[in-house]
Structure formats: C-alpha cells, structure tokens
Amino acid sequence: MNSPFTERRKRLRAAIHEAKLHALVITHPASWYYLAGFTGDSGVLVVSQGGATLITDGRFTTQAGEECPAVRLVLQKGSLTESVGKFLRERALRRVGYDASRLAVAQLSLLKRASGASTRWIPAAGLVESQRARKDASELAVMRKAAILAGDVLSGALKLLKPGVTENEIAAEIEFQMRKGGASGPAFETIVAFGERAALPHARPTAKRLRKNELVVLDLGVILAHYCSDITRTVYVGRAPARVKTWYKAVLEAQTAAISAVKAGVTCGDVDAAARQVLAGYKLDRYFTHSTGHGLGLEVHEDPRLARGQRARLEPGFVVTIEPGVYMAGVGGIRIEDDVAVHPGKTEVLTRIPRDFIEL
C-alpha cells in the first residue's frame, strides 16, 4: 500500500508535467514534510519525473533516512546552492520550477549561478500549496484532534482568569497544557490580551495584570502530529456593560453568518462579505480591521485567504478559520474564531467549545 507521501509526489509529478517543467525545487520545510515526511530544517527537495531527491547536510542524513526511506538522499558538499546546482546539471534538468514566494532574490541568484546557463528557472508558485489546501481523510482526522485539544486548553485557561493574574502567566500555562496534552508546541505565539490591549488583534502577552471589568481575548492553537489548530474566545471579567454585550452579539452573528456561507464552490470573498454585512447592520463594520479567515493545515496560515474580493472558491478538503472581530481603541476588542472543514455538500466545525458570551 502506498504511503500518503508517495501519492502526493505522484500528483505533484503530474502537475509538474502539465506545467512543462523537468523538475520543481522545493525550499519550504512544511512542503518537505507534506511530500516526503522530512522534518529537518535545512535542505532542498527536488521532485522530477525520475523521482524525489532530498539534498541536505550531515546533521540531517540519519534523520532523513529514517523519515523518508523512499526518497533519494544527496549529501550536501559545500554550500546548499552549489549542491543543488550540481545535482540539476548532472541530471540535465533544464526547465526548473520554483516558488518565488518561498525563495529570496539572493537565493535564486545563487541557484542560477550554481546550476549554469543551460538551466532555465521558471516561476511555478502554488503547485504544492494547491495540493496542501485539500486535506485528505487522514489529515482531517488529525486536525479534528488538534482542534479539540485547543478547545480543551482554552477552556482550562478560562478558569485561571482572576483579577491580579498577568497575561504572561496565562500564556505560559496555556502552552504548558498544550504540551501536556500531547502537542509538540503552539501553532503561533499565544495571544492573551486584557482590557484595552484586547483592541490589538495580534497582541503579545505582557506583564499586564488583569483587573475587574475588563475584556479578555485568548487566541491559541496547537501543533498536533504536525497539523495546526486555531481558536479564539473573548470573555468579560465582571459584569459587562450593555454596549459590550451588543458588540459580542454582533460578532457572534457575523461569525455564524460566515460559517453558514462556507460551502464548496462559494468564493472566499463571499464568506468575508457575509460577516461584514452583519457587522454593517450594527454599524460596526469599520471596526473590523482584518480578513474573516485563512486556510489551516501544516501551517497556521495557508491558502486560501478569506478576505474582500477574493475569487478563489472553497473546495472539499479545505479547512479554514472563521474569525471576525471588532476592536475599540481604549476599550478593548472582541473576536470569536473556529476552524471549519469543507466537505462535499456540508461543512464541519472542528472546534467544539461553546461560543456563548461568558462573564466571569
């Protein structure tokens, strides 16, 4: 029985052939894992009709041999770019694709010099990412577990929210509980924001202490078996004023509308518009300062992007976040986020903790 890595490389070779390339040079670690199972952080994966070759240095050869036995290994000699260039020359791979979004200008210049004048470097963005966006059953099974773990960790963190605790203390406990629950770590730097700082969508934890009558935003995700989750909840410590309750109601309705809009064949821009339309009805749309969501998988931000005017269409296998919010400078912010999988004819919310407004 073929491994998922073998099947993925087979599909990629078909895409390479269709693009009229001899090979694709892959420089992004998440894509190395997706195609070969390699978890090292230095190397280049070259996929051609002749197979897949991982060029890496002596620190990773034993690891690579264990993780991806079906992939040819080439030991890096000299610089990585020199080794890649030599490999391409020796195998007469002339039309070589690369993803410009994953390769620095300086790196490309060095690769062109190392591979020689007879090698033509052709931009070929998205050949791997378009595959990664469509999760198979085994990937979805892992992502369900990652989403549930993130929800469990967040639920536990809510019990620690008492006046006097610091953002740093809550963030540290969250990340400890992630690893205790089996995660390899956080999918991104955990966001813990109290009071006025909750108006910062990407607030980093600080020594600020929680006071009574403040909003609290917790945004976290775990990496479990290589796959990410991403969840946000907002609560109020104390008795919330009427305006805060109205803001929360508006954001929850916007998120519900966007989740309902998530269907195979729907454009990403239409999902974003569903959330904005609800907030506009509350005259809060100008306080929504980011996109409605993004793809999720081996990385916390993947294709597609759910934003204004995005014409890409959702497909079965996509997993996206839905996370509208409103942010009031000097007061705080409210964001509610869940992970949603697209299936043929239906959707599935992977994150499962309640979204009701909570006053602690």
N, C-alpha and C positions, 0 to 999 in steps of 0.2 A: 504493500500500500504506500502510495507516495505521501511524503510529508507535505504540510501546507506550504513550506518554503519552496519545495520542488514545483508545486502547482503555480505558485506566484511567479517564479522565474520563467516558467513556461509561458504564462500570459504576458509577461514583460517581453520575452523574446519575440512574440507575435507583434507586439506594439512597436518594437524596435524595427522589425522587418517592414511593417506598414509605413514607418517614418523614413524608410530608405536609409537606415543607418547600419553601419557594420558593428557598432558597439555603443553602449551607454556607460559613461563614467559616473559613478555614484559616490558622492563625498559626504553624505549626511548620515550620521550614526543611526537615527531611527529607521532609515530605509535599509541600512545594512541588516539590522535585526529583522525587519519585515521580510526581506528576501532570502536571508541566509541564516539567521539565528545568532549572528555575531554581536556580542555586547561590549566589545572593546571600544576605545575612544580615539584610535588612530589608525588610519588606513584609507584605502580606496577600493571599492568593489567595481569590477569591470564585468558587465554582462554582455555576451555576444551570442551568436548562433552556435558557437563552439562550446558554450558553457559559461560558468561564472568563476571568476578568479578574484581572490582577496589578496591584495598587496599590503602587507603590514610588517612591523618591525619585530625584533626578537622578544620584546616584552609580551607580545600577544600571540605568538605562534602556537604555543601549547594550548592556550585557551581557545584559539580559533580551530585547532584540530579537533578539540573535544566538542565545540559548539556547532560546527558546520562541516562535518566529515565529507559531505557531497560536493564541497566547493574546493577548487584548486587553490592552494596556498603558494604565494611567492614571497620570499623573504626580502624585505626592503634592504637595498645596498646603497649607501649614500643617502641623498635626500629622497623623500617620498615622491616628489615630482620627477626626479631623474629615473626612479624605478618604474613609475607608471609610463613615462615616455619610452623607456627601453622596451617595456612589455608590448606597447602598442606597435612600435617599429618592428619588433621581431615577428609579430603575428600579422603584419601587414594590414592592420585595422585602420583604414584611411578616413572613413566618414564616422567621426566620433561625436556622439551627442553628449550634452552636459546641461545641467540646470543652473542658469545664471543667478537665480535667487539663492543658491547654495554654494556659490563659488566666488571668492573675492576676485577682483580685477587682477591683483598681483599674482594670485594663484594661477589664474587662467594664462597669464602671460608666461609664467614659468613652465606650465604644462605644454604650451605651444612650442616653446623653445626646446624642451626636452624631447618632444615627440617628432620634431623635424618638420621640414617644409612640406613633405608629402602627406602629412596628416591634416585633414580639414576638420576644424572644431565647429559643430553646428548646435545652436541653441535648441534644446528639446525639453523645455520645462513641463512638469506635470505628468510624465509617463508613469512614474512610480506613485506620485501623490493621488492620481485619479483612481488607482487601484486601492490604495490605502483607505480612501474615503468610504469604500464599500466593504463593510465588515462582514465576515462570514459567521456561521453559527458558533464556531469555537471562540472567535473574538468577542461576539456579543455575550456569550456565557461569562467570560472573564469580566467584561465591562459591567454586567449586572452585579457581580460580586463587589467590584470596586465601588460602584455607586452605593450599594447597601452599606459597605464599610464606612464610606464617607459620611453617610447619614447617621450611622451609629456614633461615630466620633463627634459629629456636630451636636447630636442630642446630649451626649455626655458633657460637652463643653458648656451647654446652656445651664447645667446645674451648678457650675462654678462661678456664674456671673453674680457677684455680690459687690456692693459698694466697697471700694478700697483695693480691689484686685487690679493688677496692671494688664495692659494689652500684651506685654511680653510674657507675662506669666500664663495667660490663657493660650497664647500661641505655642509656648513650649509644651504645655500639657496636651494640646491638640496633636502636635507632631509626635510626642511620646506615645499617645494612644494609637496613632496610625501604625507605628512600627510594632507595637504590642499586638495589634490586630492582624498582623501579617503583611503589611505594606512594606515596600522597600524604601519608602520615603514620601514626602509631599510632592504633588504634581507641579506645584509652584509655591512661591513664598506665601505662607498662610496670611490672610488678611484678617486682622482684628482691629476694629475701629470703634472707639467710644465717642459719644457726644458729637461735637462739631466736626471731629475728624471722620465721622461716618459720611460726610459730604464728599470725601475724597474716594473716588471709585477704586483706586489701587493703593489705598493707604497701607503703609508698612507698620507693623507693631512697634510701639514705643513704650516708654516708662509711664505713660499717662495712666492715672488711676480712674477707675470707674466711679462715677457719682450717681446718686439717685436722680431720677427724672432725666435719663439720657437714652438716646437710641444706641443700639449696638448692632453692627454688621459683622457677621462671621462668614468668610468666603474661603473654602478649603477644598482640597482634592487630594486623593491618594494615588500612588502608583502601585498597582497590584498585578503581579505577573506581567509586568511591562506596560500595562494599559492604565490610562488615566480616568479619573472621575473629577467632577467639579460641581460644587453645590454652594448655595448662599442662602442664609436666612437672616432676617432682621427682627430684633425683639426690642422691647422697651422696658427699662428697669424703673419701676414706679408706675404711677397712673398716667397714662398717655392723654395729652390734650386732644380735643376734637379734631384739630387740623392734622395731627399726626395719624389719627385713625382714618381720616379721609384719604390722606396720601397713601397709606398702606392699602386701603380698599382699591384705590385706583391702580396701583402697581400690580396687585393680585389679579384684578380683572384684565389688565393688559397682558400679564403672563398667561392667564387662562385662554385669552383670545389667540395669542400667538401659538400656544401649544395646540389649540384646536385647528389652526391653519396649517400645521405641519402634516403634510401628506406627500406621498410620492407624486412627482410631476408638478408640484407647486414651486414657484420661483422663491428664492431666498429673500428677494426684495418684498414679496407679498407677505411673508411671515413677519418681517420687520414692520411693514405697514400696518399689520393687524394690531400690533402692540401700540404703535404711535397713534393710531386712530382713537383707541380707548383713552390714552392719556390726553389727547387733544380735547376730548369731551369734558375732561376735568380741568382744562386749561393748564395742564402740567407738562405738555409735550416739550416745551423749551427747556425743562429741567432734566430731560433725558438726553444725556450727553455722549452716549456711546452706542454701538450696534446692539441688536437684540440677541445675538448669539454667534456661535462659531462651531466648527467641527471639532470632534474629540476622538482620540484614539491613542496611538503610541505617544503622541504629544498632546499637551493640553490645548494647543491652538493648531488646528489643521483645517484643510478645506472641508466644507465650504464656509463662506462668511455670510452671516445673515444680517445684511445692512441695506440701507437705502439704495434702490436702483440695481441691486444685484440680480442678474438674469439667470444665473446658474439654477438648475432645477434639482430639487431633492430627489434622491433615488433610494430604492430599498437597500438597506445595509448602512445607510448614513446614520451617524449618531451626532446630535447637535445639542448645544446648550441653549436654553431659553432664559434670558436674564435681564428683563427690563428693570429700570430703576429711575428714581428721581433724587436729585441732590440739591439741598438748600444750604448755600454758604452761610456759616454762622449758626446753623441749627443742627444739621445732620443729613443723613441720606437713608434711603430705603431701597434695597434690591432683593429680589427673590429669584433664585436660579435652580433649575432642574435639568437633568440630562434626558434626552428624548431620542429613542431609536425609531427609524422609519422602516416599516415592513410593507409588503405588498397588501394594499387595502386597509392598513391600520397603522397606528403608532403605539409606542410603549414608553411610558415614563419609567426610567430606570431608578431614579432616586425616589425614595418612598416615604420620607418623613412628612408629617403634616405641614401645611402652608398657612394655617390659621394664625392670626395676629396673637402674639403672646405678650402679656405684661407680667414681669417678674417681681 
